[in-house]
Structures are given as C-alpha cells and as structure tokens.
Amino acid sequence: MPKHADGPAAGRMGFGYEQAKAAGAPFIAPRSGTEINEEIREATAARQLRALIEKDVNFGPKIGAMLKQGRSAQEILAELAPMARP
C-alpha cells in the first residue's frame, strides 16, 4: 500500500469542536471537579451498600425502601453504617 505524501492524518475528516459547532451541535459544559467528586462518592457508597447486602441480606428490603424514597446511597450508608457494625 503506497504511503501518501501528506501523512496518515491527511485523509481524516474533521469532527472536532469547530465542526460540531458549525453543524449546530449544542454546547455541553464540562463537569466541574465538585460534580465529579460527588459522583465518585456516590458510586463508592453504592458499592459499600451492595457489599452490606451481600454480608447480611436482611438489609436488602430496608435499603430498597430507602432508595424508592429518593434517598442517595451516601445518606443510606450513613444511617445504616452504625447498625451494620458487629
């Protein structure tokens, strides 16, 4: 296969920010560090809740009811952590 004089990038189509903006794509602001940290804390709390349910299945219905109330995994973990300790 012959090499092009322009290099491998010469055939690429432009689909970067400028092209998307010109095509009318909406601007989506990047998430702040605070938002990312909150998502990480929530994911960590959710993993800890799953581990708690695996350790003692009796927590499952209580955690499920709390989630249906719209509470976050961090709130639930904070409330259940003292009860989960031996």
C-alpha positions in Angstrom: 0.0 0.0 0.0 1.6 3.3 -1.1 2.3 6.0 1.5 0.7 9.4 1.0 2.9 12.4 0.9 0.6 14.1 3.3 0.9 11.5 6.0 -1.7 9.3 7.6 -3.8 12.3 9.0 -4.4 13.8 5.6 -7.5 11.6 4.9 -9.2 12.3 8.2 -12.5 14.1 8.2 -12.8 16.9 10.7 -15.3 16.2 13.5 -13.8 18.3 16.3 -15.4 21.0 18.3 -15.3 23.6 15.5 -17.0 21.3 13.0 -19.7 20.3 15.5 -20.3 23.9 16.4 -20.7 24.8 12.8 -23.1 21.9 12.3 -25.3 23.4 15.1 -24.4 21.0 17.9 -25.3 22.3 21.4 -22.6 23.2 23.7 -22.3 20.9 26.7 -20.3 22.4 29.6 -17.7 20.1 31.1 -18.5 18.8 34.6 -16.8 20.6 37.5 -14.4 18.9 39.8 -17.0 19.1 42.6 -19.6 17.3 40.5 -17.1 14.6 39.6 -16.1 14.1 43.2 -19.8 13.8 44.3 -20.4 11.1 41.6 -17.3 9.2 42.9 -18.5 9.4 46.5 -22.0 8.2 45.5 -20.6 5.3 43.5 -18.4 4.3 46.4 -21.3 4.4 48.8 -23.4 2.3 46.3 -20.6 -0.3 46.2 -20.5 -0.4 50.0 -24.3 -0.8 50.2 -24.0 -3.8 47.8 -21.3 -5.3 50.0 -23.5 -4.7 53.0 -26.4 -6.5 51.4 -24.2 -9.4 50.4 -23.0 -9.6 54.0 -26.5 -9.5 55.5 -29.5 -10.0 53.2 -31.8 -8.6 55.8 -30.6 -5.1 54.8 -31.9 -5.5 51.3 -35.6 -4.6 51.8 -34.7 -1.7 54.0 -32.2 -0.3 51.5 -34.7 -0.8 48.7 -37.4 1.1 50.5 -35.0 4.0 51.2 -33.9 4.1 47.5 -37.6 4.3 46.5 -38.0 7.3 48.8 -35.3 9.0 46.7 -32.5 9.0 49.2 -28.9 8.8 48.0 -26.6 5.9 48.7 -24.5 8.2 50.9 -27.4 9.1 53.1 -28.5 5.4 53.4 -25.0 4.3 54.2 -24.6 7.0 56.9 -27.8 5.8 58.5 -27.1 2.1 58.3 -23.4 2.0 59.0 -23.8 2.0 62.8 -26.3 -0.9 62.6 -24.0 -2.9 60.3 -21.0 -2.9 62.6 -20.7 -6.1 64.7 
